[in-house]
Amino acid sequence: MQEYKKPQREAVKAWRLSKAIALIVLTVIAGIIIAGMLLAEADVKTFLIVCAFAAAVLACQAAALCIFPLIEYKQWKYQISDDKVEIIHGIFFIKRDIIPAARMQNITIKQGPIYRRFGLFTVEIALASGTFEIVGLSGETAQEIADKLREKLRERLQAEGVM
C-alpha cells in the first residue's frame, strides 16, 4: 500500500496569505459600517453592539490566520492508487474523499494568484457529481499526478470504446 503524501510546506504560507487578505477585507467592511453608524449618529447601545460584534469577528479571523493553516497542513494528505484517489482534509471535521478512477471525467492543473506567488499548483479532478482538488503541489508533482490520472482516464475510455 502506498503512503499518504502531503502538500508542499509552502502551502501554509499561501493559506495564511489568503486568510490575511480576508482579514483586511473584513476590517475595511467593519470600518465602513462603523463610520456609517457614526455619521448617522446611531444610538450608543446599537453602536457598541455592532463594535463588539465586529471586534469578535475580526478576532476570530485573526486567530484563524495564525492557527488554521498549521492545523490544516497537519490534516491534509492524499494518496493515489491504481483504482482511486483518496484525499483527507479539514480542520474541525476531517473529510475523506475517495474518488474512483472509473468516475473521473477531467483532470486540470490550475494556479491562482496566491499560489502563483509561492510556486504552487492545484490538480482538479472533475466527476459528474462535482470536483475534488489536490492542493499545494509543486509544478513537477502536479504535472506527474495529472499525467498519471489522465492516463487512467484514457485507459478507461479506450476500454469502454469511447476513444
SULPEDA-V206259 format. One record per helix or strand of 2 or more residues. SS is the DSSP state (h for helix, s for strand). FROM is the first residue (numbers start at 0). TO is the last residue. If there is no record, write none. Layout:
((SS & FROM & TO) (SS & FROM & TO))
This chain:
((h & 9 & 38) (h & 43 & 74) (s & 76 & 79) (s & 83 & 88) (s & 94 & 99) (h & 100 & 102) (s & 105 & 109) (h & 112 & 117) (s & 120 & 126) (s & 129 & 136) (h & 138 & 158))
